[in-house]
């Protein structure tokens, strides 16, 4: 997972390159439909500031993170999934399922969600981790 913000897909989305409907946009964030939705409603809330991961968040990012989460809540209300329930998720790192090296929040809903995200990988399927 490269952290080259010059080639970052989500930085491109934040700068007007969205290929799916924009659900919300302001000076600090953009919310768009996921191009590969995992649930009937799957919105990505993306900060315009390039932050590669929750693992790299700095103290000065606290207010922005709060705004991103609050926006997910407002979007859930606008999309009529607040009453039935929804999931808000941030994937962190390779084993956490993070594919894009730009922090983003997944808003998932529109159908009953399992309490299990998915089965764990078998020992043979796990990526090799350097021990040095």
C-alpha positions as CSV (number, residue, x, y, z in Angstrom):
1,X,0.0,0.0,0.0
2,X,1.9,3.0,-1.3
3,X,1.4,6.4,0.5
4,X,2.1,8.6,-2.5
5,X,-0.4,11.4,-2.2
6,X,0.5,12.6,-5.7
7,X,-1.1,9.4,-7.1
8,X,-3.7,9.0,-4.4
9,X,-7.1,8.0,-5.9
10,X,-9.0,9.5,-3.0
11,X,-7.1,12.8,-3.3
12,X,-8.3,12.8,-6.9
13,X,-11.9,12.2,-5.8
14,X,-11.6,15.0,-3.3
15,X,-10.4,17.3,-6.1
16,X,-13.4,16.8,-8.4
17,X,-12.7,13.3,-9.8
18,X,-15.6,11.5,-8.3
19,X,-17.1,8.9,-10.7
20,X,-20.1,8.2,-8.4
21,X,-22.8,10.5,-7.0
22,X,-21.5,13.0,-4.5
23,X,-23.7,12.8,-1.4
24,X,-22.0,15.7,0.4
25,X,-19.1,18.1,0.0
26,X,-17.5,21.0,1.9
27,X,-14.0,22.4,2.3
28,X,-12.9,19.5,4.5
29,X,-14.5,16.4,3.1
30,X,-16.4,14.7,0.4
31,X,-18.9,11.8,0.7
32,X,-19.5,9.5,-2.4
33,X,-21.1,6.2,-3.1
34,X,-18.6,3.3,-3.1
35,X,-18.0,2.0,-6.7
36,X,-18.0,-1.6,-5.3
37,X,-20.7,-1.5,-2.6
38,X,-20.7,-4.2,0.1
39,X,-24.3,-3.3,1.2
40,X,-27.2,-1.6,-0.6
41,X,-26.0,1.7,0.9
42,X,-22.3,2.1,1.0
43,X,-21.0,5.6,1.2
44,X,-17.4,6.7,1.7
45,X,-16.7,9.8,3.8
46,X,-13.3,11.1,2.7
47,X,-11.3,13.9,4.2
48,X,-9.8,16.3,1.6
49,X,-6.6,16.4,3.6
50,X,-4.4,13.5,2.8
51,X,-4.1,11.3,5.8
52,X,-2.8,7.9,4.9
53,X,-4.4,5.9,7.7
54,X,-6.0,6.2,11.2
55,X,-2.6,4.9,12.4
56,X,-1.0,8.1,11.2
57,X,-3.5,10.6,12.6
58,X,-2.0,13.4,14.5
59,X,-3.4,15.4,17.5
60,X,-4.4,18.3,15.2
61,X,-6.7,15.9,13.2
62,X,-9.1,15.3,16.1
63,X,-11.7,17.9,15.1
64,X,-11.6,16.7,11.4
65,X,-12.2,13.1,12.5
66,X,-15.1,14.2,14.7
67,X,-16.6,16.1,11.7
68,X,-16.2,13.0,9.5
69,X,-18.1,10.8,11.9
70,X,-20.8,13.3,12.5
71,X,-21.3,13.6,8.7
72,X,-21.7,9.8,8.5
73,X,-24.4,10.1,11.1
74,X,-26.2,12.9,9.1
75,X,-25.9,10.9,5.9
76,X,-27.4,7.9,7.6
77,X,-30.4,10.1,8.5
78,X,-30.7,11.5,5.0
79,X,-30.5,8.0,3.5
80,X,-33.2,6.7,5.8
81,X,-31.1,4.1,7.5
82,X,-30.7,5.7,10.9
83,X,-33.8,4.1,12.4
84,X,-33.1,0.5,11.2
85,X,-29.4,0.7,11.9
86,X,-26.1,1.0,10.1
87,X,-22.4,0.5,10.5
88,X,-19.5,3.0,10.5
89,X,-16.1,1.5,9.8
90,X,-12.5,2.6,9.3
91,X,-10.1,0.0,8.0
92,X,-6.6,0.4,9.3
93,X,-3.6,-1.3,7.7
94,X,-3.3,-4.4,5.6
95,X,-4.7,-6.9,8.1
96,X,-7.5,-4.4,8.9
97,X,-8.6,-4.5,5.3
98,X,-7.3,-1.0,4.3
99,X,-6.9,-1.0,0.5
100,X,-6.6,2.7,-0.2
101,X,-3.8,4.6,1.5
102,X,-6.1,7.5,2.4
103,X,-8.2,7.5,5.6
104,X,-11.9,7.2,4.9
105,X,-15.0,6.1,6.7
106,X,-17.4,3.5,5.4
107,X,-21.1,4.1,6.0
108,X,-22.9,0.7,5.5
109,X,-26.6,0.0,5.7
110,X,-29.8,-0.6,3.8
111,X,-30.0,-4.3,4.9
112,X,-29.4,-6.3,8.0
113,X,-25.7,-6.6,8.7
114,X,-24.0,-9.7,10.1
115,X,-22.1,-9.4,13.4
116,X,-19.2,-11.2,11.6
117,X,-17.4,-9.2,9.0
118,X,-16.1,-12.3,7.3
119,X,-14.3,-15.5,8.1
120,X,-10.7,-15.2,9.1
121,X,-8.0,-16.3,6.6
122,X,-6.4,-19.7,7.1
123,X,-2.8,-19.9,8.2
124,X,-1.8,-20.6,4.5
125,X,-3.7,-17.6,3.2
126,X,-2.1,-15.1,5.7
127,X,0.4,-12.7,4.1
128,X,4.0,-13.3,5.1
129,X,5.1,-10.9,7.7
130,X,8.8,-10.0,8.0
131,X,10.2,-11.0,11.4
132,X,13.3,-9.0,11.3
